[in-house]
Amino acid sequence: MSGRDAILGVATWLVVTAFLLLYVHKSKQTGIPRTAARSRMVAVRTAVLCVVAFLGLGWGLGVTGPRIALGLLIAMPIVLLTSLKAYEGPHHNVVGVALVVLIVTPPYVLKQYLLGFPDYDEIVLLPPGSSSSVARIKGAPSRPAQETTNPAEALSAAGSEGPQVATAVSVLRPAGTVEVRGARFAAISLDGTLIPVGAQVEVCGERNQSLLVRPLRETSPTTS
């Protein structure tokens, strides 16, 4: 690899990393924790991607550095747009299933790797004619996040004792952390409303190992 390609590789890494971090911290996504640790992980994994691309395609296939850089920059928006929703709905024949798997799976797997596998507790199923092809794996380990306890425990308590009330211990915009009876859980604001620290919220459900919450109507939110 020439010095020019090395400089181009570093520049590509910086641009792609900035693009991914903007998606994590500034978009409306709710599945990826907005933490410094997650940002560092994204930067490191993007560096691995750039090294593999420039060395593999450059040395192995003789692709020029500018083409590799352009390809990575074009691929990033496509990668971020891929979703499990592409698998939902009926697929009427084997060819349709194969096309979806071949076209959607590679960028989706790359997205999961770069962002820390936020959807790794879900499995893709492709039964013909099904209304939804996403099913949760029973007993899947919880992904690293700010929560210290399994959200299922809070839901189970809510189901047995009526609506469960929690307290926001970080700002939910819309993802953050709440506390229920001294235990902390990752949480997401159900309607996307920003919830300040100290606000009382009601637990409404669970998604991707995070509690779904909404502001408690009976109690005025307080901030610290």
N, C-alpha and C positions, 0 to 999 in steps of 0.2 A: 504494500500500500504506500503510495506516495505521500509526501508532506501535504500536498494540496487536498488529497482525499481525507487525510486525517483531520485537517482543519474543517473540511466540509462535514465530516462525520460529527465533530463536536458541535458545530453550528446546528446541524439537523437535530441532534439530541436536545439541545437547548430549546429549539422551537417546538419540537414534539412534546417535550416535558411541560413547557409552559401551556401548551394547548390542553393537555390532559389535566393539569392542575386547575386550569380555569373551569374545566368541566366538573371536576370534583367539588370545588369550593364556590363557584359562582352560578352554576346551573341549578335547575330545580330538582336534580336527582336526589333521591332519598335513601338509596341503598348503600352508599359508601360513606364511612365516617369522615368528617372534615377535621382530621387531626394531623399534627406534625409528623407523627410516625407513619401515617398512610401516605403523606406527601413524599417523605424520604423513600418509602418503598416504591412508589410510582417512578421516582427519578432513577433509582437503581435499576429497576426492571426495564425502563426505557433505554438506559445505557446498554444493557445486555442485548436488547433488540437491535440497536444501532450497530453494535460490534458484530453481531451475527450477520446482519444484513450486509454490511460493508465488506467484511472478510469473506463470508460465504458467497455472495453474489459477485463481488469484485475479483477475488482470487479464483473461486471455483468456476464461475461462469463467464468471467471477463466483462461483466456489466460495468459501465463507467460510473464514477462517483456521483456526478450530477443526476444521472438517471435513477440511481438508488435513492438519493435524497428526495427527488421529485416524487418517486413512487411512495416513499414513506409519508410525505406530507399529504399526498392525495388520499392515501389509505386511511389516515387517522379519522377523518369525519365518517367514513364508511364504517370503520370498526366501531365507533361509538354509537352509531345508529342501529347496529345489529341488536336483536333482542329475542328472548324466548317467544315473544308473540308471533314471530315469523313461523313458528311451528304449530300454532294453534289453527283450528278449523279442519275441515275435511280435506284429505288428500286422496283423490279418487283412483290413483294407479301408482304402480311401483316407480314409474318414471318421475312422477310429480314428487314423490317422497325423496328419490335420489337427488333430484335437482335442488330441493330445499336443503338437504343435508350437505351437499357438495358446495353450494354457494354460500349458505349462511354459517355453517359450522366453523370453517377456518377463521373468519374475522371475529366470530363470537368468542371462540376459545382464546384468541389473541387479546381481545378486550378483557376477558376474565383474568388472564395472566397479568396484564399491565395494571389493572385496578385492584388486584388482590382477591379475585374470586368472590365477589359479593353475592353471587347467585349459586355458590357451590353446594348449598343444601337443597337444591331443586334438581329434578331429573326430567329429561325430555322424553315424553312418550308420544308415539305416533299411531294411535288406533284410528283406522279410517272412520270418518264421520263423527269423531268426538268433538264436543263443543269446546273443550279445553284440554290441551295435551301437556299441561304442566302439573306434576304431582309432587308433593313433598316427600322426601325420604324419611321414613319413620326412624327416629333415633339418630339422626345425623348430628355430628358434633357442632356446637355453636361456634361461629367464626369469631376470631379475636376482635373485640370492640371495647367500648367503655363499660359495658354491662358487667356485673359481677355474679348474676344469677340468671337461670333460665327463665325467659318471659312466660313460659307455660305455667310456672308456679303462680305468677300474679293473676293469670287468666283463670286458673283453677280456683283461687281464692275469690275472685270476682264472681264466678259462677255460683259459688256456694253461699255468698253473703250479700249478693246484690251488687250494684255498681261499685267498682273499685276506684278510690281516689288516690292520686299520686301527686307528688310535688316536683316541679321542674328544678333540677340542680344545675342545669346549664341551659343556655338559650336554645330553643328548638327553632331552627330556621331552614327547613322544617325538621331536620334530624337533630337529636341531642340526647340527653340523659335525664331520666326521672327516678325518683326514689319512692318505693312502696314499703312501708314498715321497716325502714332501715336498710333495705336492699336496693341496689341500683340496677337499672335496666336501660338498654338502648331503646329509644322511642322516636316516633315520627308523628308530627302533627297531621291529623287526619285530613284536614282541608287545606294544608299548606300554610296556615296562619302562623306568624311568628309568635312564639310563646316565651315570655321573659322568665328569667330565673326567679324562683319563688312562687310562681303561679300554680294554683291548684288545677289539676286536670283530671278528666275521667278516662279510664281505660276502656277502649271500645273493641279492641281485637288485637291480632298479632299478624305480622307479615315479615318474612325473611329474618326471623330471630329478633325482631324489634316490636315493641308495643305500639299500637295505634292509639293515639290519645287526642282529646279535644278539650278546650278550656271548659272548666266547670262553670255552668251558667249561674249557679246559686252563689258562687263566691267570687268576689272581685279579685283579679290577679294583683299580686304585689311583687314588687321588684326589690332586689337587694343591691 
